[in-house]
Amino acid sequence: MAQSTLRIVQLNAGSLLEPGWDQRRLEIVAWLEQLQPDVVCLQEIWEDATHGNTAGWLVDHLDLEHWAFGGAAFGEEMWPDPSLQFGSAVLSRWPVDEWAYHRLPVGRNPDALARGVPWELLHVRTAGLDVFSTHLAPAPQHGRHRQRQVVVIDEVIARARGDRDVVGPFGTRREAMPAILCGDFNAEPESDEIRFLNGFTRLEDRDTFFQDAWRVAGEGGGITMDWRDNPIAADLNVHRKRIDYVFVGDPFRRAGDAGRVLRAELAFHHPLTGLRASDHAGLVVDVVWPDRPA
């Protein structure tokens, strides 16, 4: 890969609730070895008092030795073991300088699923990049919860970024790479929560803008959950949908074309070792990064 690009991989690994993790994790390793990413965002990662972290197992079998995990316990009605921590991980080619875990809220009158799962946003700063991994409330009728969650995500990112995204006087260029936001948003492109992130609508009197990497550089539908060719997804009996995303912040007037999305393709969408990696397909995205470390 060219020295001036950043390669991002996104996958909901499904390492707790979906079957066959001991075999599927080998498929994930095979894909990551093939893709050679710089940063990887994973959701549905877990650990407990007697089991090691599932992202940590992947790291032990990869060249990406730097990583962070953020998670929390399920509600008592959802999971009996309070030691189990469920959340996101970010893997990086470079050391993790700092990280922060943010529990995401839900709206009023949540059902047991929305209330009982610790929906999260994990922020990792690595090699000067701000990388965020997230997992939002899942049901099609959970739009009100996801809308609250994306507003909070945007607020957290804005605080973390400080003045890195401020547009200066005419003729100047922004030096910082834009934020990278990946995850299983459980929302289709036409939803208000995704339209908000794309700058197409306002939520709670707030505006924002991120590039949907697939919309910018992908070809075809970009379906990431498809019962027709994924037996794990078929067992869930959910409709075909695009719900997994890599978002890249606004590239406008950034030095060296930083943040320009060059490529967006599906990954983990067919087996390399005989099994599908997850009930989700993932994404691989290449972005211009003029200040990439050697």
C-alpha positions in Angstrom: 0.0 0.0 0.0 1.2 3.5 -0.7 3.0 5.2 2.2 0.6 8.1 2.2 -2.6 6.2 2.9 -4.4 4.8 5.9 -6.1 1.4 5.7 -9.1 1.0 8.0 -10.9 -2.3 8.6 -14.4 -2.5 10.3 -16.1 -5.7 11.6 -18.7 -6.6 14.1 -17.0 -9.9 15.2 -20.0 -11.4 17.0 -17.7 -13.1 19.4 -20.2 -13.7 22.2 -23.7 -14.4 21.0 -23.1 -16.1 17.6 -21.9 -19.7 17.4 -18.5 -21.1 16.4 -16.2 -18.4 17.7 -13.3 -20.8 18.2 -13.3 -21.5 14.5 -14.5 -18.1 13.2 -11.7 -16.3 14.9 -9.2 -18.1 12.6 -11.2 -16.8 9.7 -10.8 -13.2 11.0 -7.1 -13.7 11.4 -6.9 -15.0 7.8 -8.7 -11.9 6.5 -6.7 -9.5 8.5 -3.4 -11.1 7.4 -4.6 -10.6 3.8 -5.9 -7.1 4.2 -2.8 -5.8 6.2 -4.8 -2.9 7.8 -3.3 -0.1 9.9 -6.3 0.2 12.3 -9.1 -2.3 12.9 -12.4 -1.5 14.7 -14.3 -4.4 16.2 -17.6 -4.6 18.0 -19.2 -7.4 20.1 -15.9 -8.1 21.9 -15.9 -9.5 25.4 -14.0 -10.7 28.4 -14.9 -12.0 31.9 -13.3 -13.3 35.0 -12.4 -16.6 33.5 -12.0 -15.9 29.8 -9.5 -13.6 28.1 -10.5 -10.8 25.8 -11.6 -12.0 22.4 -9.8 -9.1 20.6 -6.7 -9.9 22.7 -6.7 -13.4 21.2 -6.8 -11.9 17.7 -3.9 -9.6 18.6 -1.8 -12.5 19.8 -2.1 -14.0 16.3 -1.5 -10.8 14.3 1.3 -8.3 13.6 -1.0 -5.6 15.1 0.3 -5.6 18.7 -1.3 -2.4 19.9 -4.9 -2.3 21.0 -7.5 -1.1 23.5 -10.8 -2.4 24.7 -13.8 -0.6 26.3 -16.8 -2.4 27.6 -19.3 -2.8 30.4 -21.6 -5.3 32.0 -25.0 -6.2 30.6 -28.1 -5.4 32.7 -28.9 -8.0 35.3 -31.9 -9.2 33.3 -29.8 -9.8 30.2 -26.7 -11.7 31.5 -26.2 -13.4 34.9 -22.4 -12.8 35.2 -21.5 -9.3 36.2 -17.9 -9.8 35.5 -18.5 -10.1 31.7 -17.6 -6.9 29.9 -19.0 -6.4 26.4 -18.0 -3.7 24.0 -15.6 -2.5 21.3 -11.9 -2.8 20.5 -9.5 -0.9 18.3 -6.3 -2.5 17.0 -3.5 -0.4 15.6 -0.2 -0.7 13.9 1.1 2.1 16.2 1.1 2.5 20.0 -2.1 3.6 21.6 -1.4 7.0 23.2 -4.7 7.3 25.0 -8.2 5.8 25.0 -11.6 6.5 26.5 -14.8 4.5 26.8 -18.2 6.2 26.6 -21.4 4.5 27.5 -24.1 5.6 25.1 -27.6 6.5 26.3 -31.0 5.3 25.1 -34.2 7.2 24.7 -37.3 7.2 26.9 -39.2 3.9 27.6 -36.6 1.5 26.2 -37.4 -2.2 25.9 -35.3 -4.9 27.6 -32.9 -5.2 24.7 -32.2 -1.4 24.3 -32.0 -1.1 28.1 -29.9 -4.2 28.9 -27.0 -4.0 26.4 -24.1 -1.6 27.1 -24.0 0.4 23.9 -20.7 2.1 23.5 -18.3 4.4 21.9 -14.6 3.7 22.2 -12.1 6.5 21.4 -8.4 5.6 20.6 -5.7 8.1 19.8 -2.9 6.4 17.9 -0.1 8.0 15.7 -2.0 11.3 15.8 -5.3 9.7 14.6 -8.6 9.8 16.4 -10.3 6.5 15.8 -13.8 5.7 17.2 -15.6 2.4 17.3 -19.2 2.1 18.2 -22.3 -0.2 18.4 -25.8 1.2 18.4 -29.2 -0.2 19.5 -30.2 -3.0 17.1 -33.8 -3.3 16.3 -35.4 -1.5 13.3 -37.8 0.2 15.7 -35.0 1.5 17.8 -34.5 4.6 15.7 -35.3 7.0 18.6 -32.5 5.4 20.6 -30.0 5.5 17.8 -30.8 9.1 17.1 -30.0 10.0 20.7 -26.8 8.0 20.4 -25.4 9.6 17.2 -26.0 13.0 18.7 -23.9 12.0 21.7 -21.3 10.4 19.5 -21.0 13.7 17.6 -20.7 15.7 20.8 -18.0 13.3 22.2 -16.0 13.5 18.9 -16.2 17.3 18.8 -14.9 17.6 22.4 -12.1 15.1 21.7 -11.0 16.9 18.5 -10.8 20.4 20.1 -9.7 22.8 17.4 -8.4 20.2 14.9 -11.4 20.6 12.6 -11.7 24.4 12.7 -11.7 26.0 9.2 -9.2 28.8 9.3 -8.9 32.0 7.3 -9.2 31.8 3.5 -6.0 30.4 2.0 -5.0 28.3 5.0 -5.2 24.5 5.2 -6.2 22.3 8.1 -3.3 20.1 9.1 -4.9 17.3 11.2 -6.4 14.1 9.8 -10.1 14.1 10.2 -11.7 11.7 12.8 -12.4 8.1 11.8 -15.7 6.7 13.1 -16.5 3.0 12.5 -19.1 0.6 13.7 -22.2 -1.4 13.6 -24.8 1.3 13.5 -27.8 -1.0 13.1 -29.3 1.7 10.8 -29.8 1.7 7.1 -28.6 4.7 4.9 -32.0 6.2 4.6 -32.5 6.5 8.4 -32.4 9.9 10.1 -29.5 8.8 12.3 -27.3 8.0 9.3 -28.5 11.1 7.4 -27.6 13.2 10.4 -24.0 11.9 10.3 -23.9 12.6 6.5 -25.1 16.1 7.0 -28.5 15.6 5.4 -30.6 16.4 8.4 -30.5 17.9 11.9 -31.1 16.2 15.2 -31.6 17.9 18.5 -30.8 21.2 16.7 -27.4 20.0 15.8 -25.6 19.7 12.5 -22.5 17.6 11.6 -20.8 16.0 8.6 -18.9 12.8 8.0 -18.2 11.1 4.7 -19.8 7.7 4.5 -16.9 5.9 2.9 -19.1 3.5 1.0 -21.3 6.2 -0.4 -18.1 8.1 -1.5 -16.0 5.3 -3.0 -17.9 2.0 -2.9 -19.6 0.2 -5.8 -22.9 -1.7 -5.5 -25.2 -2.0 -2.6 -22.6 -2.5 0.2 -24.9 -5.0 2.0 -23.2 -6.1 5.2 -25.9 -8.4 6.5 -27.3 -10.9 3.9 -29.2 -14.0 4.8 -28.8 -15.3 1.2 -25.1 -16.2 1.5 -24.4 -16.0 5.3 -25.8 -18.9 7.3 -25.3 -17.1 10.6 -27.3 -14.1 9.4 -29.9 -16.5 7.9 -30.4 -18.1 11.3 -31.3 -14.7 12.7 -33.9 -14.3 10.0 -33.3 -10.6 9.4 -33.7 -8.8 6.1 -30.8 -7.8 3.9 -29.3 -4.5 4.9 -26.4 -2.1 5.0 -25.8 -1.3 8.6 -22.0 -1.3 9.0 -20.0 1.9 8.2 -16.7 3.6 8.1 -17.2 7.4 8.4 -14.4 9.8 7.8 -14.6 13.4 8.9 -14.8 16.4 6.7 -11.8 16.6 4.3 -12.4 20.2 3.2 -9.2 22.2 2.8 -7.0 19.7 4.6 -3.3 19.8 3.7 -2.1 17.1 1.3 -5.7 16.0 0.6 -5.9 14.4 4.1 -9.1 12.5 4.6 -9.9 11.8 0.9 -11.6 8.4 0.7 -9.9 6.4 -2.1 -11.4 3.0 -1.7 -14.3 1.2 0.1 -14.9 -2.5 -0.4 -16.5 -5.3 1.5 -14.4 -7.7 3.6 -15.1 -10.9 5.5 -17.9 -11.4 3.0 -16.8 -14.9 1.8 -14.9 -17.6 3.6 -11.2 -18.0 3.3 -10.9 -20.9 5.7 -14.3 -22.5 5.2 -16.4 -20.5 7.7 -17.9 -17.0 7.6 -16.1 -14.7 10.0 -19.4 -13.3 11.5 -23.0 -12.7 10.8 -21.8 -9.4 9.4 -19.7 -8.6 6.5 -17.0 -6.0 7.2 -15.4 -3.1 5.3 -11.9 -2.2 4.2 -11.4 1.5 3.4 -8.3 3.4 2.2 -7.9 7.1 3.0 -5.3 9.7 2.1 -2.9 10.3 5.0 0.0 12.5 4.0 1.6 12.4 7.4 1.6 8.6 7.8 4.5 7.5 10.0 7.2 5.6 8.3 
